[in-house]
């Protein structure tokens, strides 16, 4: 999925859904970091991708709250 499509999808969701998605993304990031520390992670670029997705979700949440 392209970034612009992902952002549009996020903007359609409610704040509660975004909060739930944020929690899931943070759990995934924790698991990826744990796997990386134990040398079990094959695709280290996934960590960067998840971090950026967390930032995108937080940005959309803050924009919706400011409305």
C-alpha positions as CSV (number, residue, x, y, z in Angstrom):
1,X,0.0,0.0,0.0
2,X,1.3,3.4,-0.9
3,X,1.9,6.0,1.8
4,X,-0.8,8.4,0.5
5,X,-3.4,5.6,0.4
6,X,-2.4,4.6,3.9
7,X,-2.8,8.2,5.2
8,X,-6.2,8.5,3.5
9,X,-7.3,5.3,5.1
10,X,-6.2,6.6,8.5
11,X,-8.0,9.9,8.1
12,X,-11.3,8.0,7.5
13,X,-11.1,6.2,10.8
14,X,-12.3,7.4,14.2
15,X,-10.0,8.5,17.0
16,X,-10.8,5.3,19.0
17,X,-9.9,3.1,16.1
18,X,-6.7,5.0,15.6
19,X,-5.8,4.7,19.3
20,X,-6.2,0.9,19.0
21,X,-4.1,0.8,15.9
22,X,-1.4,2.8,17.6
23,X,-1.3,0.3,20.5
24,X,-0.9,-2.5,18.0
25,X,1.8,-0.8,16.1
26,X,3.7,-0.1,19.4
27,X,3.4,-3.8,20.3
28,X,4.7,-4.8,16.9
29,X,7.7,-2.3,17.3
30,X,8.5,-3.8,20.7
31,X,8.5,-7.3,19.2
32,X,10.6,-6.3,16.3
33,X,13.2,-4.7,18.6
34,X,13.2,-7.8,20.7
35,X,13.8,-10.0,17.7
36,X,16.5,-7.7,16.5
37,X,18.3,-7.9,19.9
38,X,18.2,-11.7,19.8
39,X,19.4,-11.8,16.1
40,X,16.1,-13.4,15.0
41,X,15.0,-10.5,12.7
42,X,15.6,-10.9,9.0
43,X,14.0,-7.7,7.7
44,X,15.5,-4.9,9.8
45,X,13.8,-2.3,7.5
46,X,10.5,-3.2,9.0
47,X,11.5,-1.4,12.3
48,X,11.8,1.8,10.4
49,X,8.6,1.3,8.6
50,X,6.6,0.6,11.8
51,X,8.2,3.7,13.5
52,X,7.0,5.9,10.6
53,X,3.6,4.4,10.7
54,X,3.4,5.2,14.4
55,X,4.3,8.8,13.7
56,X,1.6,8.9,10.9
57,X,-1.0,7.6,13.2
58,X,-0.1,10.0,16.0
59,X,-0.2,12.9,13.5
60,X,-3.7,12.0,12.3
61,X,-4.9,11.6,15.9
62,X,-3.6,15.0,16.9
63,X,-5.1,16.6,13.8
64,X,-8.5,15.1,14.6
65,X,-8.4,16.2,18.2
66,X,-7.5,19.7,17.2
67,X,-10.6,20.0,15.0
